[in-house]
């Protein structure tokens, strides 16, 4: 992958400094970068499926391989550490107003060139006007999944809950890339409603969507995300179960252990075995049933600190 980064950087550097700066365009105040574990040290990566927001680098998607696109997105996220995020709505300036009007016109014209629509939407990346929400809503009705994906990218990192109804439609989109972009659009939404929206796509049929949803939840405090993890620890998707158990181990908490204990109610012996092993790694005890684990924890929880280290 380092070789890919090197190749991609060479291509982007050919665009000059202005091209590279496009990866960090936005409005508002920057937020600190976090790992999935919420700690300032390397762990499980949260970059899967997370594109740079708002604004794309000037390298055209069509000219990149899938691996290069993933590398570009990771580079953009690293660059964004120094750039703004956490956008708030602000009135568009004259140039942005013209871009908004042009986009509205193209989206409402049933005969408009799809490429022109896509370009107009991309031109709005980084615009903070409330009208952007209406643009995104119109774009979600387009037949082109790329346009619907950009519609979600337009809302990326907005702090206002006004975006939630539109993002909710994006989470129901038929295209997995649109659903993934919708999850990313909730990066600055930390309320219960937004997290529950993410929780509902944990068991998505697409693996990338599942991973993006899980990573997004683990950016929050355990008290916020653990009530939403029950479908993940007993999921029919082995990859989701494995990643959830791994993250619960890395983000040790009483609430996480409670979720695992409840998971032992599963009728699937494979799921129960995986959960039992995860519990034993956390508290050094093995259990054959939910009843055994529940009895142990009820009697001994006070012996463990917040990180499940025995006192």
C-alpha positions as a Markdown table, in Angstrom:
| # | Residue | x | y | z |
|---|---|---|---|---|
| 1 | Unk | 0.0 | 0.0 | 0.0 |
| 2 | Unk | 2.9 | 2.4 | 0.6 |
| 3 | Unk | 3.9 | 2.0 | -3.0 |
| 4 | Unk | 0.3 | 3.0 | -4.0 |
| 5 | Unk | 0.5 | 6.1 | -1.7 |
| 6 | Unk | 3.8 | 7.0 | -3.4 |
| 7 | Unk | 2.4 | 6.7 | -6.9 |
| 8 | Unk | -0.7 | 8.6 | -6.0 |
| 9 | Unk | 1.2 | 11.4 | -4.2 |
| 10 | Unk | 3.3 | 11.8 | -7.4 |
| 11 | Unk | 0.2 | 12.2 | -9.5 |
| 12 | Unk | -1.3 | 14.7 | -7.1 |
| 13 | Unk | 1.9 | 16.7 | -6.7 |
| 14 | Unk | 1.8 | 17.1 | -10.4 |
| 15 | Unk | -1.2 | 19.3 | -9.8 |
| 16 | Unk | 0.7 | 21.7 | -7.7 |
| 17 | Unk | 0.0 | 22.9 | -4.2 |
| 18 | Unk | -3.5 | 24.2 | -5.0 |
| 19 | Unk | -4.5 | 20.7 | -6.0 |
| 20 | Unk | -3.4 | 19.2 | -2.7 |
| 21 | Unk | -5.1 | 21.8 | -0.7 |
| 22 | Unk | -8.4 | 20.8 | -2.1 |
| 23 | Unk | -8.4 | 17.8 | 0.2 |
| 24 | Unk | -8.9 | 20.0 | 3.3 |
| 25 | Unk | -11.5 | 22.5 | 2.1 |
| 26 | Unk | -14.3 | 23.1 | 4.5 |
| 27 | Unk | -15.9 | 25.5 | 7.0 |
| 28 | Unk | -15.8 | 25.8 | 10.8 |
| 29 | Unk | -13.5 | 24.5 | 13.5 |
| 30 | Unk | -11.2 | 21.5 | 13.2 |
| 31 | Unk | -11.7 | 18.5 | 15.5 |
| 32 | Unk | -8.9 | 16.3 | 16.7 |
| 33 | Unk | -8.2 | 13.1 | 14.9 |
| 34 | Unk | -9.2 | 9.9 | 16.8 |
| 35 | Unk | -8.5 | 6.3 | 16.4 |
| 36 | Unk | -11.4 | 3.8 | 16.5 |
| 37 | Unk | -10.5 | 3.1 | 20.1 |
| 38 | Unk | -10.8 | 6.7 | 21.0 |
| 39 | Unk | -7.2 | 6.8 | 22.1 |
| 40 | Unk | -4.3 | 8.8 | 20.7 |
| 41 | Unk | -2.4 | 5.7 | 19.5 |
| 42 | Unk | -2.6 | 3.4 | 16.6 |
| 43 | Unk | -5.2 | 0.6 | 16.7 |
| 44 | Unk | -7.9 | -0.6 | 14.5 |
| 45 | Unk | -8.2 | 1.8 | 11.6 |
| 46 | Unk | -11.3 | 3.9 | 11.3 |
| 47 | Unk | -10.4 | 5.0 | 7.8 |
| 48 | Unk | -12.2 | 2.2 | 5.9 |
| 49 | Unk | -14.8 | 3.7 | 3.7 |
| 50 | Unk | -14.1 | 7.3 | 4.9 |
| 51 | Unk | -13.5 | 9.7 | 2.1 |
| 52 | Unk | -12.2 | 13.2 | 2.5 |
| 53 | Unk | -14.9 | 15.7 | 3.4 |
| 54 | Unk | -15.9 | 18.2 | 2.2 |
| 55 | Unk | -14.1 | 18.6 | -1.1 |
| 56 | Unk | -12.4 | 16.0 | -3.2 |
| 57 | Unk | -8.8 | 16.2 | -4.4 |
| 58 | Unk | -8.3 | 17.2 | -8.0 |
| 59 | Unk | -7.4 | 13.7 | -9.2 |
| 60 | Unk | -10.4 | 12.5 | -11.1 |
| 61 | Unk | -12.0 | 9.3 | -9.8 |
| 62 | Unk | -12.2 | 7.9 | -13.3 |
| 63 | Unk | -8.4 | 8.0 | -13.6 |
| 64 | Unk | -7.8 | 6.0 | -10.4 |
| 65 | Unk | -7.9 | 2.3 | -9.6 |
| 66 | Unk | -10.0 | 1.2 | -6.6 |
| 67 | Unk | -6.8 | 0.8 | -4.5 |
| 68 | Unk | -5.6 | 4.2 | -5.5 |
| 69 | Unk | -9.0 | 5.8 | -4.6 |
| 70 | Unk | -8.7 | 4.2 | -1.2 |
| 71 | Unk | -5.2 | 5.5 | -0.8 |
| 72 | Unk | -6.3 | 9.0 | -2.0 |
| 73 | Unk | -9.0 | 9.0 | 0.6 |
| 74 | Unk | -6.6 | 8.0 | 3.4 |
| 75 | Unk | -4.2 | 10.7 | 2.3 |
| 76 | Unk | -7.0 | 13.2 | 2.3 |
| 77 | Unk | -8.0 | 12.3 | 5.8 |
| 78 | Unk | -4.5 | 12.7 | 7.0 |
| 79 | Unk | -4.3 | 16.1 | 5.4 |
| 80 | Unk | -7.6 | 17.1 | 6.9 |
| 81 | Unk | -6.1 | 16.9 | 10.3 |
| 82 | Unk | -4.7 | 20.3 | 9.7 |
| 83 | Unk | -7.8 | 21.5 | 7.9 |
| 84 | Unk | -11.3 | 22.5 | 9.1 |
| 85 | Unk | -14.1 | 20.2 | 9.9 |
| 86 | Unk | -17.3 | 20.5 | 12.0 |
| 87 | Unk | -19.1 | 22.8 | 9.6 |
| 88 | Unk | -21.9 | 25.1 | 10.6 |
| 89 | Unk | -24.4 | 26.7 | 8.2 |
| 90 | Unk | -23.5 | 30.1 | 6.9 |
| 91 | Unk | -25.0 | 32.3 | 4.1 |
| 92 | Unk | -23.5 | 31.6 | 0.7 |
| 93 | Unk | -21.4 | 34.4 | -0.9 |
| 94 | Unk | -22.3 | 35.6 | -4.4 |
| 95 | Unk | -20.2 | 33.0 | -6.2 |
| 96 | Unk | -21.6 | 30.2 | -4.1 |
| 97 | Unk | -25.1 | 31.5 | -4.6 |
| 98 | Unk | -24.6 | 31.3 | -8.4 |
| 99 | Unk | -23.4 | 27.7 | -8.0 |
| 100 | Unk | -26.4 | 26.8 | -5.9 |
| 101 | Unk | -28.8 | 28.3 | -8.5 |
| 102 | Unk | -27.1 | 26.5 | -11.3 |
| 103 | Unk | -27.3 | 23.2 | -9.5 |
| 104 | Unk | -31.0 | 23.6 | -8.6 |
| 105 | Unk | -31.7 | 24.4 | -12.3 |
| 106 | Unk | -29.8 | 21.3 | -13.5 |
| 107 | Unk | -31.4 | 19.0 | -10.9 |
| 108 | Unk | -34.9 | 20.1 | -11.8 |
| 109 | Unk | -34.3 | 19.8 | -15.6 |
| 110 | Unk | -35.2 | 16.2 | -16.5 |
| 111 | Unk | -33.2 | 16.5 | -19.7 |
| 112 | Unk | -30.0 | 17.9 | -18.2 |
| 113 | Unk | -26.7 | 16.3 | -19.0 |
| 114 | Unk | -25.8 | 13.8 | -16.1 |
| 115 | Unk | -22.1 | 14.9 | -16.3 |
| 116 | Unk | -23.1 | 18.5 | -15.9 |
| 117 | Unk | -25.2 | 17.6 | -12.9 |
| 118 | Unk | -22.4 | 15.7 | -11.3 |
| 119 | Unk | -20.0 | 18.6 | -11.9 |
| 120 | Unk | -22.4 | 21.1 | -10.4 |
| 121 | Unk | -22.8 | 19.0 | -7.3 |
| 122 | Unk | -19.1 | 18.7 | -6.9 |
| 123 | Unk | -18.8 | 22.4 | -7.2 |
| 124 | Unk | -20.8 | 22.8 | -4.1 |
| 125 | Unk | -18.6 | 20.6 | -1.9 |
| 126 | Unk | -17.5 | 22.9 | 1.0 |
| 127 | Unk | -20.4 | 25.3 | 0.6 |
| 128 | Unk | -22.1 | 25.8 | 4.0 |
| 129 | Unk | -25.4 | 27.4 | 3.0 |
| 130 | Unk | -28.7 | 25.8 | 4.3 |
| 131 | Unk | -29.8 | 25.4 | 0.7 |
| 132 | Unk | -27.2 | 22.7 | 0.4 |
| 133 | Unk | -29.7 | 20.4 | 2.3 |
| 134 | Unk | -32.3 | 21.0 | -0.4 |
| 135 | Unk | -29.8 | 20.3 | -3.1 |
| 136 | Unk | -28.9 | 17.0 | -1.5 |
| 137 | Unk | -32.5 | 16.1 | -1.2 |
| 138 | Unk | -33.1 | 16.7 | -4.9 |
| 139 | Unk | -30.0 | 14.9 | -5.9 |
| 140 | Unk | -31.0 | 11.8 | -3.9 |
| 141 | Unk | -33.9 | 11.4 | -6.4 |
| 142 | Unk | -31.5 | 11.1 | -9.3 |
| 143 | Unk | -31.0 | 7.8 | -11.0 |
| 144 | Unk | -27.2 | 8.2 | -11.0 |
| 145 | Unk | -25.6 | 6.7 | -7.9 |
| 146 | Unk | -22.6 | 8.9 | -8.2 |
| 147 | Unk | -24.8 | 12.0 | -8.0 |
| 148 | Unk | -26.5 | 10.5 | -4.9 |
| 149 | Unk | -23.2 | 9.8 | -3.3 |
| 150 | Unk | -22.1 | 13.4 | -3.8 |
| 151 | Unk | -25.4 | 14.5 | -2.3 |
| 152 | Unk | -24.3 | 12.8 | 0.9 |
| 153 | Unk | -20.8 | 14.2 | 0.7 |
| 154 | Unk | -22.3 | 17.7 | 0.5 |
| 155 | Unk | -23.6 | 17.2 | 4.0 |
| 156 | Unk | -20.4 | 15.8 | 5.4 |
| 157 | Unk | -19.4 | 17.2 | 8.8 |
| 158 | Unk | -22.3 | 19.6 | 9.2 |
| 159 | Unk | -23.2 | 20.0 | 12.9 |
| 160 | Unk | -26.8 | 20.9 | 12.4 |
| 161 | Unk | -29.4 | 18.2 | 13.0 |
| 162 | Unk | -31.3 | 19.7 | 10.0 |
| 163 | Unk | -29.4 | 17.2 | 7.8 |
| 164 | Unk | -30.7 | 14.1 | 9.5 |
| 165 | Unk | -33.9 | 13.5 | 7.5 |
| 166 | Unk | -32.0 | 13.7 | 4.2 |
| 167 | Unk | -29.1 | 11.5 | 5.5 |
| 168 | Unk | -31.7 | 9.0 | 6.6 |
| 169 | Unk | -32.9 | 8.7 | 3.0 |
| 170 | Unk | -29.3 | 8.2 | 2.0 |
| 171 | Unk | -28.9 | 5.3 | 4.5 |
| 172 | Unk | -31.9 | 3.6 | 2.7 |
| 173 | Unk | -30.4 | 4.1 | -0.8 |
| 174 | Unk | -30.0 | 1.1 | -3.0 |
| 175 | Unk | -26.3 | 1.8 | -3.7 |
| 176 | Unk | -23.9 | 0.7 | -1.0 |
| 177 | Unk | -21.5 | 3.6 | -1.8 |
| 178 | Unk | -24.3 | 6.1 | -1.1 |
| 179 | Unk | -25.1 | 4.4 | 2.2 |
| 180 | Unk | -21.4 | 4.5 | 3.2 |
| 181 | Unk | -21.3 | 8.2 | 2.3 |
| 182 | Unk | -24.4 | 8.8 | 4.4 |
| 183 | Unk | -22.7 | 7.2 | 7.4 |
| 184 | Unk | -19.7 | 9.6 | 6.8 |
| 185 | Unk | -22.1 | 12.5 | 6.7 |
| 186 | Unk | -22.9 | 11.8 | 10.3 |
| 187 | Unk | -19.4 | 12.4 | 11.5 |
| 188 | Unk | -20.3 | 15.6 | 13.4 |
| 189 | Unk | -23.7 | 14.3 | 14.6 |
| 190 | Unk | -23.3 | 12.9 | 18.2 |
| 191 | Unk | -26.9 | 12.8 | 19.4 |
| 192 | Unk | -29.0 | 9.7 | 20.1 |
| 193 | Unk | -31.0 | 10.0 | 16.9 |
| 194 | Unk | -27.9 | 10.0 | 14.7 |
| 195 | Unk | -26.3 | 7.1 | 16.4 |
| 196 | Unk | -29.5 | 5.1 | 16.2 |
| 197 | Unk | -29.5 | 5.8 | 12.5 |
| 198 | Unk | -26.1 | 4.3 | 12.2 |
| 199 | Unk | -27.0 | 1.4 | 14.4 |
| 200 | Unk | -29.8 | 0.4 | 12.0 |
| 201 | Unk | -27.3 | -0.3 | 9.2 |
| 202 | Unk | -24.9 | -2.4 | 11.2 |
| 203 | Unk | -26.3 | -5.5 | 9.6 |
| 204 | Unk | -26.3 | -4.1 | 6.1 |
| 205 | Unk | -25.9 | -6.6 | 3.3 |
| 206 | Unk | -22.7 | -4.8 | 2.1 |
| 207 | Unk | -19.5 | -5.4 | 4.1 |
| 208 | Unk | -18.1 | -1.9 | 3.5 |
| 209 | Unk | -21.3 | -0.4 | 4.9 |
| 210 | Unk | -21.2 | -2.6 | 7.9 |
| 211 | Unk | -17.6 | -1.7 | 8.7 |
| 212 | Unk | -18.2 | 2.0 | 8.2 |
| 213 | Unk | -21.2 | 1.9 | 10.6 |
| 214 | Unk | -19.3 | 0.0 | 13.2 |
| 215 | Unk | -16.3 | 2.3 | 13.1 |
| 216 | Unk | -18.5 | 5.3 | 13.3 |
| 217 | Unk | -20.2 | 4.0 | 16.5 |
| 218 | Unk | -16.9 | 3.3 | 18.1 |
| 219 | Unk | -15.9 | 6.9 | 17.8 |
| 220 | Unk | -18.4 | 7.7 | 20.6 |
| 221 | Unk | -18.3 | 7.0 | 24.3 |
| 222 | Unk | -19.1 | 3.3 | 25.3 |
| 223 | Unk | -22.3 | 4.5 | 27.0 |
| 224 | Unk | -23.5 | 5.8 | 23.7 |
| 225 | Unk | -22.7 | 3.0 | 21.4 |
| 226 | Unk | -22.9 | -0.2 | 23.4 |
| 227 | Unk | -26.7 | -0.3 | 23.6 |
| 228 | Unk | -26.7 | -0.5 | 19.8 |
| 229 | Unk | -24.3 | -3.4 | 19.5 |
| 230 | Unk | -26.5 | -6.3 | 20.3 |
| 231 | Unk | -27.4 | -7.0 | 16.6 |
| 232 | Unk | -23.7 | -6.9 | 15.8 |
| 233 | Unk | -22.4 | -9.4 | 18.4 |
| 234 | Unk | -25.0 | -12.0 | 17.3 |
| 235 | Unk | -25.0 | -11.0 | 13.6 |
| 236 | Unk | -25.3 | -13.6 | 10.8 |
| 237 | Unk | -22.2 | -11.9 | 9.2 |
| 238 | Unk | -19.0 | -13.4 | 10.7 |
| 239 | Unk | -16.9 | -10.4 | 9.7 |
| 240 | Unk | -19.2 | -8.0 | 11.7 |
| 241 | Unk | -19.1 | -10.3 | 14.8 |
| 242 | Unk | -15.4 | -10.6 | 14.6 |
| 243 | Unk | -14.8 | -6.9 | 14.3 |
| 244 | Unk | -17.3 | -6.0 | 17.0 |
| 245 | Unk | -15.7 | -8.4 | 19.5 |
| 246 | Unk | -12.3 | -7.1 | 18.6 |
| 247 | Unk | -13.4 | -3.5 | 19.2 |
| 248 | Unk | -15.1 | -4.4 | 22.4 |
| 249 | Unk | -11.8 | -5.9 | 23.6 |
| 250 | Unk | -9.9 | -2.8 | 22.7 |
| 251 | Unk | -12.5 | -0.5 | 24.2 |
| 252 | Unk | -13.0 | -2.4 | 27.4 |
| 253 | Unk | -15.9 | -1.3 | 29.6 |
| 254 | Unk | -18.6 | -2.6 | 31.9 |
| 255 | Unk | -21.3 | -1.7 | 29.3 |
| 256 | Unk | -19.4 | -3.7 | 26.6 |
| 257 | Unk | -19.3 | -6.7 | 28.8 |
| 258 | Unk | -23.0 | -6.5 | 29.4 |
| 259 | Unk | -23.6 | -6.6 | 25.7 |
| 260 | Unk | -21.5 | -9.7 | 25.4 |
| 261 | Unk | -23.3 | -11.4 | 28.3 |
| 262 | Unk | -26.6 | -10.7 | 26.7 |
| 263 | Unk | -25.2 | -12.2 | 23.4 |
| 264 | Unk | -24.9 | -15.6 | 25.1 |
| 265 | Unk | -28.6 | -15.9 | 24.8 |
| 266 | Unk | -28.1 | -16.6 | 21.1 |
| 267 | Unk | -29.4 | -19.9 | 19.8 |
| 268 | Unk | -26.4 | -20.2 | 17.5 |
| 269 | Unk | -23.7 | -22.4 | 19.2 |
| 270 | Unk | -20.9 | -20.8 | 17.0 |
| 271 | Unk | -22.0 | -17.3 | 18.1 |
| 272 | Unk | -22.1 | -18.3 | 21.8 |
| 273 | Unk | -18.6 | -19.9 | 21.5 |
| 274 | Unk | -17.1 | -16.7 | 20.0 |
| 275 | Unk | -18.8 | -14.5 | 22.6 |
| 276 | Unk | -17.7 | -16.8 | 25.5 |
| 277 | Unk | -14.1 | -16.6 | 24.3 |
| 278 | Unk | -14.3 | -12.8 | 24.1 |
| 279 | Unk | -15.6 | -12.7 | 27.6 |
| 280 | Unk | -12.9 | -14.9 | 28.9 |
| 281 | Unk | -10.3 | -12.6 | 27.4 |
| 282 | Unk | -11.8 | -9.6 | 29.3 |
| 283 | Unk | -12.4 | -11.1 | 32.7 |
| 284 | Unk | -10.4 | -14.4 | 32.6 |
| 285 | Unk | -13.4 | -16.5 | 33.2 |
| 286 | Unk | -15.1 | -19.0 | 30.9 |
| 287 | Unk | -18.9 | -19.6 | 30.8 |
| 288 | Unk | -21.0 | -22.2 | 29.1 |
| 289 | Unk | -24.2 | -20.3 | 29.3 |
| 290 | Unk | -25.8 | -16.9 | 29.8 |
| 291 | Unk | -27.0 | -17.8 | 33.3 |
| 292 | Unk | -23.4 | -18.6 | 34.4 |
| 293 | Unk | -22.0 | -15.4 | 33.0 |
| 294 | Unk | -24.8 | -13.3 | 34.5 |
| 295 | Unk | -24.4 | -14.8 | 37.9 |
| 296 | Unk | -20.7 | -14.3 | 37.9 |
| 297 | Unk | -20.9 | -10.7 | 36.7 |
| 298 | Unk | -23.7 | -9.7 | 39.1 |
| 299 | Unk | -21.6 | -11.0 | 42.0 |
| 300 | Unk | -18.2 | -9.7 | 40.9 |
| 301 | Unk | -18.7 | -6.5 | 38.8 |
| 302 | Unk | -17.6 | -4.3 | 41.7 |
| 303 | Unk | -14.2 | -6.1 | 41.7 |
| 304 | Unk | -13.4 | -4.6 | 38.2 |
| 305 | Unk | -12.5 | -1.0 | 37.4 |
| 306 | Unk | -14.0 | 0.9 | 34.4 |
| 307 | Unk | -11.5 | -0.8 | 32.0 |
| 308 | Unk | -12.3 | -4.3 | 33.4 |
| 309 | Unk | -9.0 | -4.6 | 35.2 |
| 310 | Unk | -9.4 | -6.5 | 38.4 |
| 311 | Unk | -8.8 | -4.3 | 41.4 |
